[in-house]
Amino acid sequence: MKPIDRRRNRRSQRAVVDLLNAMRPELEQTTSPGAGEGSIAIYHTNDWAGTRLTHHRKGQIGWDAAHAARSWALEDARQRLWNTKVSNGLDRARAAAPSTKILMLTHETIAGELGYQRLHQAFRRNESYVKKEDHIMAFFLDVLEPALLHHRNKRYGAMFDVLGHRSLLTSPADKHAWAALLKELERIREDGTVGDVLDLCLSQQLFDGLGKVRERHRKSVAPANNDSQAESDDKAKARLEEYEALRAVPYAQLLALHDHLGGGTPFATQHGVKGQEFDRVLAVVSKGHTRFQIPEMLANFSRRHGLQGKEREAFVRARNLFYVACSRAKEHLALLFTTKLDPAALDTLREWVGDSRIISLQFDGDSVISGQRELNDAVSPVRG
């Protein structure tokens, strides 16, 4: 007989550990003595009647409906399960504290939630804007926005340091020129495009530090034969298309991204919180990442031992990602599926957590009006 190696999970409560054990029984864990019960809630959107997205987001509900579903599920979990609704008004603060995290599978989902979807769509690679590999994004996020924040806080020395401007203001004309530029920047960033702000920065002569930005601009708009012929016409065309798409993005979307990257929102991708733990987690499972198909993994779970080849590899990738995302929760875990779940996928979830923890969101158009559970072939309302 081969003994079962049971590892002790010292951080998570029973409901979370039970889900992890059901998902990966070969990695069975036990809870620490005195661990609480915790909670699991699963929300799905199969009853949404609208036209679902296509292509790599096939089966995904529309962005407005997804936003409404996320808001409703989070509020339901707060009220019923997370013990954050208290009479002294601290419920919102506690539920929005660093110990609460909203995990999303893709950067695209966060972009749709926070309102910078056109900025996301402008780039072929997420790293271009998330990790600021694009020189224009790096300038805006690491130079211009910090400098303008210093100006609003009257920290002028810090502003000049960020901008790389070392000379002193020696005349009233210098001060007037700076005041006019900063006023125009503040105005245009509110209602202009990325291209509007970029053009203003490139045309002014008060500060430099724009060498890489100018080079990015030159390479994007110059004919391909001005550069080395080693670079293909296809690359030059793609670079120009990306640059033009970025210029057309409202600058307000870049500000939304800046707020998110600065920790001003509770949203993160699973990879962005690797190794971190939170008391309360809402994990949103959507379409959009071709390598991690969690709904298909759930549908194939009962036949997992018979999977082979690429089908087996895809199953393992999706299961492992889902497992790690769920394991970020210490006390309470809520899962929201904004993509269609096959009956086999729902059967897997029922086997893991039971019928009472699975809630079907009910919609009126793109608005969520209630949630329903199916208990013993009867419908039980959750919250209206």
Residue pairs with C-beta under 8 A, 6 or more apart in sequence:
4 28
5 28
6 28
6 29
6 30
7 27
7 28
7 29
7 30
8 29
8 30
8 31
8 32
9 17
9 20
9 29
9 30
9 31
9 32
10 32
11 277
11 330
12 20
12 31
12 35
12 38
12 327
12 329
12 330
12 331
13 31
13 35
13 36
13 37
13 38
13 330
13 331
14 31
14 35
14 36
14 37
14 38
15 37
15 38
15 39
15 40
15 332
15 333
16 38
16 40
16 326
16 327
16 329
16 330
16 331
16 332
16 333
17 29
17 30
17 31
17 35
18 40
18 353
19 40
19 326
19 333
19 352
19 353
20 27
20 29
20 323
20 326
20 327
21 27
21 28
21 29
22 351
22 352
22 353
23 319
23 322
23 323
23 326
23 352
24 319
24 323
36 331
38 329
38 330
38 331
38 332
38 333
39 77
39 81
39 82
39 331
39 332
39 333
40 332
40 333
40 334
40 335
40 353
40 357
41 73
41 76
41 77
41 80
41 81
41 333
41 334
41 335
41 357
41 359
42 334
42 335
42 337
42 349
42 353
42 357
42 358
42 359
43 69
43 72
43 73
43 76
43 334
43 335
43 336
43 337
43 359
43 360
43 361
43 371
44 336
44 337
44 341
44 346
44 358
44 359
44 360
44 361
45 61
45 65
45 66
45 69
45 336
45 337
45 338
45 339
45 340
45 361
45 363
46 340
46 341
46 346
46 360
47 360
47 361
47 362
47 363
48 61
48 65
48 361
48 363
49 363
50 61
50 62
50 65
50 363
50 365
50 366
51 62
52 58
52 59
52 60
52 61
52 62
52 340
53 59
53 60
53 61
53 62
53 287
56 287
56 288
56 290
57 286
57 287
57 288
57 339
58 287
59 287
59 295
59 339
59 340
60 66
60 286
60 287
60 288
60 338
60 339
61 69
61 338
61 339
62 366
63 112
63 117
64 366
65 338
65 363
65 366
66 109
66 112
66 113
66 284
66 286
66 338
67 112
67 113
68 363
68 366
68 367
68 368
69 336
69 338
69 361
69 368
70 102
70 113
70 282
70 284
70 336
70 338
71 368
72 361
72 368
72 371
73 282
73 334
73 336
73 361
74 95
74 102
74 282
74 334
76 359
76 371
76 382
76 383
77 280
77 282
77 332
77 334
78 84
78 85
78 91
78 95
79 85
79 383
80 382
80 383
81 332
81 334
82 95
82 280
82 332
84 91
84 92
84 94
84 95
84 280
85 91
86 94
94 100
95 280
96 266
98 278
99 278
99 279
99 280
100 266
100 278
100 279
100 280
100 281
100 282
101 266
101 268
101 273
101 276
101 278
101 280
101 281
101 282
101 328
102 266
102 267
102 268
102 281
102 282
102 283
102 284
103 268
103 269
103 270
103 273
103 281
103 282
103 283
103 284
103 325
103 328
104 110
104 113
104 267
104 268
104 269
104 270
104 283
104 284
104 286
105 269
105 270
105 284
105 285
105 286
105 288
105 289
105 292
105 294
105 321
105 325
106 269
106 286
106 288
106 289
107 120
107 126
107 130
107 269
108 117
108 120
108 288
109 284
109 286
109 288
110 260
110 267
110 268
110 269
111 117
111 119
111 120
111 257
113 267
114 256
114 257
114 259
114 260
114 265
114 267
115 252
115 253
115 256
116 249
116 253
116 254
116 256
116 257
116 260
117 253
118 245
118 248
118 249
118 250
118 253
119 129
119 194
119 246
119 249
119 253
119 254
119 257
120 126
120 129
121 245
122 129
122 242
122 245
122 246
122 248
122 249
123 129
123 134
123 242
123 246
124 238
124 242
125 133
127 133
128 134
128 137
128 242
129 137
129 257
130 261
132 138
132 141
132 142
134 216
134 246
135 212
135 213
135 215
135 216
136 194
136 198
136 213
136 216
136 217
136 246
137 254
138 212
139 201
139 209
139 210
139 212
139 213
140 194
140 197
140 254
140 258
141 254
141 257
141 258
141 261
143 162
143 163
143 209
144 185
144 197
144 201
145 255
145 258
146 162
147 159
147 162
147 163
148 159
148 182
148 185
148 186
148 189
150 156
150 158
150 159
150 162
151 159
151 182
160 166
163 207
163 209
164 207
164 208
164 209
165 206
165 207
169 175
169 178
177 206
178 206
181 200
181 204
181 206
184 200
185 197
185 200
185 201
188 196
188 197
188 200
188 251
189 197
189 251
189 252
189 255
190 251
190 252
191 252
192 250
192 251
193 247
193 248
193 249
193 250
193 251
194 246
194 247
194 248
194 249
194 250
194 251
194 254
195 246
195 247
195 248
196 251
197 251
198 213
198 217
198 247
201 210
201 213
202 210
202 213
202 214
202 217
216 243
217 243
219 227
219 239
220 239
220 240
220 242
220 243
220 244
221 240
221 243
223 236
224 231
224 232
224 233
224 236
227 236
259 265
260 267
270 283
270 321
270 324
270 325
270 328
273 328
274 324
276 328
277 328
277 329
277 330
278 328
278 329
278 330
279 329
279 330
279 331
279 332
280 329
280 331
280 332
280 333
280 334
281 325
281 326
281 328
281 329
281 332
281 333
281 334
282 334
282 335
282 336
283 325
283 326
283 328
283 333
283 334
283 335
283 336
284 336
284 338
285 294
285 295
285 322
285 335
285 336
285 337
285 338
285 339
286 337
286 338
286 339
287 295
287 339
291 314
291 317
292 317
292 318
292 321
293 314
293 318
294 318
294 321
294 322
295 337
295 339
295 340
295 341
295 342
295 345
296 314
296 315
296 318
296 345
297 314
297 315
297 318
297 319
297 322
298 341
298 344
298 345
298 348
298 349
299 341
299 342
299 344
299 345
299 348
300 307
300 311
300 315
300 344
301 319
301 348
302 344
302 347
302 348
304 315
307 315
326 333
326 335
341 349
346 358
349 358
350 358
355 373
355 374
355 375
355 376
356 373
356 375
358 373
358 374
359 371
359 372
359 373
359 382
360 371
360 372
360 373
360 374
361 368
361 370
361 371
362 368
362 369
362 370
362 371
362 372
363 369
369 384
370 381
370 382
370 383
370 384
371 381
371 382
371 383
372 379
372 380
372 381
372 382
373 379
373 380
373 381
373 382
374 380
